[in-house]
Amino acid sequence: MTEIEAKARTGHPAIMTSPPRRRFGCVALILNPDGHVLMVRPQYKPTKLILPGGSAEPDEAPNVAAARWVLTETGLALDLWQLVAVDYVSAGEIPEGVNFVFWGGQLPEHKAAEVAAPPVGQSGILETTWVPPADLPSVTDAEQTARVIDALRVVSYSAGIPLLLSGRPAGA
């Protein structure tokens, strides 16, 4: 198919008819009143903790995907729209992609106490737990630790950056 034929068929230049496959990881940074980070232990990676979240489906906005995963994995219904980190991940153990880290907020005590992993068959999560930031290196890998620490730094110094969906702020 020529570029002109591709544009006539799809409305897009030929270069966009076969875009590269990349994964969008959509995770949330959520704190309890003590400043501990909510982490989950997935069944597929039982020796390490990770932030709650997962990959976006085709044509699913990153904030919607993050909220869907957080609800599935922890039972928390959160409106996620503020980015606190964007992390490019080269191909390796998982496909090349970008991880969007959304600010889920610092939960009040009563809401933090309600967090629990649903049954493994429904969520793939073995455990949810609150981790003091200083303990991250002992419970997760170096990349995850760096991602969380940098996102915490953004939260402590600023409000992060808003997510735009087709030029319009999400959650506004």
C-alpha angles and dihedrals in degrees: 000000000000123000090251092051091048092051092048091051100042105018088237132097115264092255089071097049091084107026117182116267112249131167122235109209111199115194138160133227107214126173133197121221090273092056094252117148121241108236133174133210108221122208091234091056105029097165097059138051122227138182113273112264143074145201124321118241119236111291092007116131113240094239091051090050092049092049091048092051094045090052092047095046103037109014091242118135105206135168102229118190108126117090118213098173142008113200124191111212120195121220115282129101087004130025120279111276153126125268115213111203112202126196108243094179137235106296124221115247096258093052094044089053090057095060112114137150113254117232110301093242090061100041112015088232120129097186145359118209143166113240127195107233091239089060096053096097091059096050105037141029125277095256093053091046092051092047092052095043093050092047090050089051091054091048092051095049104034147359094263121232128297122246113240120208109199089336097311124105114252114230094017 
